[in-house]
Amino acid sequence: MKLTGVEIRWIEMPLKSPFRTSFGTQTVRQLLLLRAVTDEGEGWGECVAMADPVYSNEYMEGCADVLRRFLIPALTGPIDGISVAPRLARFRGHRMAKAALEMAVLDAELRARGVSFGRELGAVRDRVPCGVSVGIMNSVPELLDAVGGYVDEGYARIKLKIEPGWDVEPVRAVRERFGDDVLLQVDANTAYTLGDARHLAKLDPFDLLLIEQPLDEEELLAHAELAKVVRTPICLDESITSASSAADAIKLGACQIVNIKPGRVGGYLEARRIHDVCAAHGIAVWCGGMLETGIGRAANVALAALPGCTLPGDTSASDRYYQMDVTEPFVLEDGHLTVPTGPGLGVTPLPDALDAVTVKTEWVPLSSTPH
């Protein structure tokens, strides 16, 4: 398969309601979609980098620049999904940009071969249980109303975003209102320090599934020390950037659970390697989310169907965040989403929906072939 070129598409997706975490509040999800055009067909990829470098050091315009100048031009000649990462390895970092490009090429290849994303990754389930991520609210009553709505919708797990000043009391309120049967976890997005260990231990009585990324992403040893103080299992997110970093974290005792975000680790093939490393060490994994469109959601649902993904992921239905998705919406059924079975991602953008949220496009050719 040969790549003719890649279309970079800037889109803006208004959120149904503001989504606040410890690093800021989003009202619009800005992201890049890639359309890889080959001599055998097309494939789609989604770059999950945010507009500003607050979740990671990557940001949307930076990803567009490195894709345009370095990554796409490196994919001349015969190419398939598994060869993308080795071709791009000489360029340091930029995992989210690399992941989007690998995803688009892999989608094109799998569509041409008639193989689904789930089958290629090794999915063992035809549907996956879904969790929902609940942002930081202005008040506890507002939070309880939001959680109540998601419980009524049937979500299998509730994740509460926390930060200093918004942690123990909101968790207590949710537990008291909804009882011990609700699967509950919290996500700090690196908002704490090791000096907060005794405070974080105050979350132990609430029987949480996990506390996600409480400390800075580079502080593996500090996470290992924190794990000696708190009983709640430590889950790493931002700290896990590759299968190698996952192995290191596990060896150090820095985590008991891993959140896999394919964009953060450089792509779905590296995500599968992380899954395999964790499975070999008896570490539970789950698929995280970055407010993806239906394109990224389709791939995430396929990843969440792997055997080691034993906890509900952040694979919410389309209507959790968006009034209208760019694909046919993913709809929650009995707390689950169905894994697409069509070739490649199993979904394609709806032209009118895609045009409605597109800000601009840019064609990056790999040859003189007009397009």
Helices and strands as residue ranges (DSSP letters): E 3-21, E 24-38, E 41-47, H 60-66, I 67-71, G 72-74, H 81-88, H 95-113, H 117-121, E 127-129, E 131-134, H 140-153, E 157-161, H 168-178, E 184-187, G 194-196, H 197-200, G 201-206, E 211-212, H 220-226, E 234-236, H 243-252, E 257-260, H 262-265, H 268-280, E 284-287, H 294-304, G 318-320, E 336-338, H 351-357, E 358-365
